[in-house]
Amino acid sequence: MNASSAQPTDSSARAYYSPELIAELSRERADIRSKYERLMERYVFRRYSTMKGQEYGQQGFIRRLKLMVRCVDNVFDLIPPGKTDVPSAGGVLDCTANLQAFLINAFGALDNLAWVLVYERNITRANGKPLLRQSVSLRSHEVLNCLSVDFRNAISEFESWFTYLGDFRHSLAHRIPPYIPPYAITPADESHFDDFERQKVEAQRRRDMDAYKLLDAEQMKLAFFRPVANHSWKENRKGAIAFHPQLIADFKTVEELGFKVLEELERQG
């Protein structure tokens, strides 16, 4: 991945986030666990009217939320927001795995919330038969039409976020999985970087591994790290996401939706 614009050559000036944002991200990350615990208590100690509703609330939604907290912690520990030097290949892979686990559980948490509503409000098809599995989601008209206008209006405000999350989830499950580039280079350094690559290929052909290692070390001095991720760089025209603030925002959005579902259940319960 190339940097989108030229960057200063000293690593201290290459921080992707401002010092103020790094401090804010650290505070937000530290608050994630308490947010989880507050919501967890509400779902664990709630009096459910159905065993299925209880199962999806406690064993589905809350279990996923706990995994999401762990993924956030792992990502921030593996690649701190202020990191500019190139992480190890293993660190990037581990971070990618946690990012993917977060995304799939965030999407699953939304479906768990929908199932809680379906069972606790006894939502069925018009003929009284159970809803088809593919019809159960927080965007499903068959579900939403059985709930309050206030809830439907609240859910409509999340439409663009649902679209973003669905795109990444579908890509993860069926197309190109989200990917964190191992390093970035500036446009000004591209030709120099490519020259090193050609020399490395020639060194490999000569089986001169000492020369190869020296060239590789010099080449990587041109590289730096950017905490961004994308699935398909061709499909997703909106571009990469900065994954630290996105993880925080996504967790807080799932948390907010969790409370809105509780409000809806209390409104009608």
Buried (B, 14 or more C-beta within 10 A) or exposed (E): BEBEEEBEEEEEEBBBBEEEBBEBBBEBBEEBBEBBEEBBEBBEEBEBBBEBBBBBBBEBBBBBBBBBBBBBBBBBEBBBBBBBEBBEEEBBBBBBBBBBBBBBBBBBBBBBBBBBBBBBBEBEEEEEEEBEEEBBBBBBEBBBEBBEEEBBEBBEEBEEBBEBBBBBBEBBEEEBBBBBBBBBBBEEBEEBBEEBEEBBEEBEEEEEEEBBEBBBEEBBEBBBBBBBBBBBEEEBEEEBBBBBBBBBEBBBBBBBBBEBBBBBBEEEE
